Amino acid sequence: MMGAFDAVLILAGDADRNAPTLACLADQAAEAFHSGLTSSLISTGCCHHTLDLFPGRTEAQCLRDLLIEREVPGSNIFTEERSADLVGRIHYAQQQL
């Protein structure tokens, strides 16, 4: 099945994989994938620039983990892990694409 979009770029995240908002994003992105809307998902984010310490997992990795738990194949998930804010997410994701 051909998706309506080549990829869905997810511009939000959270370094806390238990955050309700991150779970909601994962649910919505997985639904887009499973419904055939897209064949690729791009999770973004390193950590917020106000954090003094780098988290154990990046925002992109946390979302990737949640997507895999929702049966999205890892081969269909791409990560951008250099950004610390919205502008960075767009900039670095564009470079990867």
C-alpha positions as CSV (number, residue, x, y, z in Angstrom):
1,M,0.0,0.0,0.0
2,M,1.3,3.4,-0.9
3,G,1.2,6.0,1.9
4,A,-0.2,9.5,1.4
5,F,3.1,10.9,2.8
6,D,6.7,9.7,2.4
7,A,7.4,10.4,6.1
8,V,5.8,11.9,9.1
9,L,8.2,14.2,11.0
10,I,7.5,14.4,14.7
11,L,8.7,17.7,16.0
12,A,8.0,17.2,19.7
13,G,9.3,14.9,22.3
14,D,10.2,14.3,25.9
15,A,13.3,12.7,27.6
16,D,10.8,11.1,30.0
17,R,9.5,8.1,28.2
18,N,6.6,7.9,30.8
19,A,5.3,11.4,29.9
20,P,1.6,11.2,29.0
21,T,2.2,13.6,26.1
22,L,4.9,11.4,24.6
23,A,2.6,8.4,24.8
24,C,-0.1,10.3,23.0
25,L,2.4,11.3,20.3
26,A,3.5,7.7,19.9
27,D,-0.2,6.5,19.7
28,Q,-0.9,9.1,17.0
29,A,2.2,8.4,15.0
30,A,1.8,4.6,15.2
31,E,-1.8,5.0,14.0
32,A,-0.7,7.0,11.0
33,F,1.8,4.3,10.2
34,H,-0.6,1.3,10.7
35,S,-3.4,3.0,8.8
36,G,-1.1,3.4,5.7
37,L,-0.8,7.1,5.9
38,T,3.0,6.9,5.8
39,S,5.7,4.3,5.6
40,S,8.3,6.2,7.6
41,L,8.3,8.1,10.9
42,I,11.0,10.5,12.0
43,S,11.4,11.1,15.7
44,T,13.4,14.2,16.8
45,G,15.2,15.7,19.7
46,C,18.3,15.4,21.9
47,C,17.3,17.1,25.1
48,H,16.1,20.6,26.0
49,H,18.7,23.2,26.1
50,T,17.9,24.2,29.7
51,L,18.9,20.7,31.1
52,D,22.3,20.7,32.7
53,L,22.8,17.0,32.2
54,F,22.3,14.9,29.1
55,P,19.5,12.5,29.8
56,G,20.1,8.7,29.7
57,R,18.1,8.6,26.4
58,T,17.4,11.3,23.9
59,E,13.9,12.4,23.2
60,A,14.1,10.8,19.7
61,Q,15.2,7.5,21.3
62,C,12.4,7.6,23.8
63,L,9.8,8.1,21.1
64,R,11.4,5.4,19.0
65,D,11.1,2.9,21.8
66,L,7.4,3.7,22.3
67,L,6.8,3.4,18.5
68,I,8.5,-0.1,18.5
69,E,6.3,-1.1,21.5
70,R,3.3,-0.1,19.2
71,E,4.6,-2.5,16.6
72,V,6.1,0.0,14.2
73,P,9.2,-1.7,12.7
74,G,12.5,-0.1,13.7
75,S,13.5,-0.1,10.0
76,N,10.7,2.4,9.4
77,I,11.7,4.8,12.2
78,F,14.4,7.4,11.7
79,T,15.9,9.5,14.4
80,E,17.3,13.0,14.5
81,E,19.3,13.4,17.8
82,R,21.2,16.6,17.5
83,S,18.5,19.2,18.2
84,A,17.7,21.0,21.4
85,D,14.7,23.1,20.3
86,L,12.1,23.3,17.6
87,V,14.2,25.3,15.1
88,G,17.0,22.7,15.6
89,R,14.6,19.8,15.0
90,I,13.6,21.3,11.7
91,H,17.1,22.2,10.7
92,Y,18.7,18.9,11.5
93,A,15.9,16.8,10.1
94,Q,16.1,18.7,6.9
95,Q,19.8,18.0,6.7
96,Q,19.1,14.2,7.2
97,L,16.5,14.2,4.5
